[in-house]
Amino acid sequence: MSRILITGAAGLLGQNLVGQLLEKHHLQAVDKTANPFDESCGIDYLQADLTSFESIRPTILAFGPEYIFNCAALTDVDRCETERELADKLNFELVNHLLSIPVKKIIHYSSDYVFDGSSGPYKEDDRTEPINYYGLTKLHSENILMNSGVDYLIIRTNVLFGIAIGVKNNFVSWVKESLERGESISVVDDQFNNPTLASNLAKASVEVAFNDTKGILHISGDQYLSRYQAALIIAEHHKLDTNLIRRSTSSQISQKAKRPLKGGLVIDKAKAILKIKLIPFTESYVLIANKL
C-alpha cells in the first residue's frame, strides 16, 4: 500500500483517480472544493487553495507521499488568456512547489494544446509550439519536470469527459444538455481531437504510474474526430434532433484564445505499453451516456 497525494482531487480526473486508487493505497486528496467523497472512504481530504502551497506544505510533508498525481490546473482555455497570474500559479508554479516534496515519482497531466494544431495528431516527440496561453503554461510545466532530475511521467491527454460529482460542464455534457433543452448550438467542424473518457484515463494512468514508464506518454481515446462529428454521435445516441447542431468553423465563433485545429494525440506508444484498452469515443460515450 503506497501513500499517494492527488492534487485537484475534486475534479473530473481527480475523482476518477481516487476511485481507481482508493482500495489499494493510502490517499491524501487536495482541492479547494469541499470534499465530494463519502466520509466512510477514509480519504485524508485537505480542502485548501493550491495557489497558497506553503500553507499546506507541512501537512503534505507530514503525510509523506511516495507518489504524486498532479491533476490540478486551470483548464478554462479562455480564462487563462485573461487571468494569466492564476494560470501561472496553478499550471506550472505548482509543479515547482510539488518538487519540494520528496517522492518516488510525479505523475503530471498535460495537454495536446502544447502543439500548434497545424499537423496533428501528434506523437510524444513532435515539436511543441503552443498558440494560446493555456498551452504555454502546460509546456512550462513539462519543461520544469524534465529539468528537475526527479522521476516523472507526463501524461498528455485531450477533451476529457465522464462522470464525477459536482464538476463543471465539459464539451460532451454541454452538447447533451443543450440538445435536450431544444437549444440550437454552434459546433465547429475544423477542430480535431480524440475525446478521452476520464475513467479510462484514470485506469491507464494507474497502470503506468507504478512501473518503469517515465518521460512523456500520450493517453487519450482511440478515435480522431471533429467536435461536430462528436456532437452528432451524442445526438444520435439519445435520438435528439441533429438539426439543432449548427455546423460552423473556428473563425465564426467567439473564443478569446486561439485553438489548435488539427490537435489530438497519437497513442501508439501507450497502446503498446498498456494492458487495458483505450476506448474510442463511439464506445466510451455509450458507457456513461445515461449517467450524465
C-alpha angles and dihedrals in degrees: 000000000000127000109239133187117206117191119199086024096159093058127094096269094035094056092048091050091051088053091054097044104035101088098050104032143048107246135201109191121195128192138135089235122088116267109283093185129095111263090230091066091082095225117159095233120191116190103203144135107256091203086071094052098155090066092060100033094094091053092050092047090051090053089052104210119204094195133028124206105195108201096149115116145129097250098171096111096198093045089054089062093057101030099046097153091057091045089053093050096049103032103046114351088064089059090059089052093049090053088065088067110083108231140151094242142355118217108199130183123225137166146243084243089086084080126071096234096234097120112010156186091080136212123221094260098044119122114277118221115154119204099197136046095252090057091047093054092049090050089051089053091052093050092050091055095043090054096042102085092227126118107265143166118204111200114196116199139158146211097011119200137162146097127320138135118270099345125148121264117274129198094273097049091043092056094048096045094045093051092045088057089051093246122152113235133193114225125181121237096194101064111086128191140138108253114225129215107225095220091051091050091048093052092048091047093054091048094056098034097075100043133064095282108130140156119037125342130178114220121174143118118309098238128081114208145137125265088249093054090049091051091053091052090053093048094046093049091057094036090241124157109278089192087075089067108088112203112227143156131242091254090059098056130068113246123152093212123056112241127217107247105202096034127139133102140272105229101186092115093052093046090054092051103038127081093199121074121252102225127226117234095250088060101035094051091057089057094061105020096104093046098055 
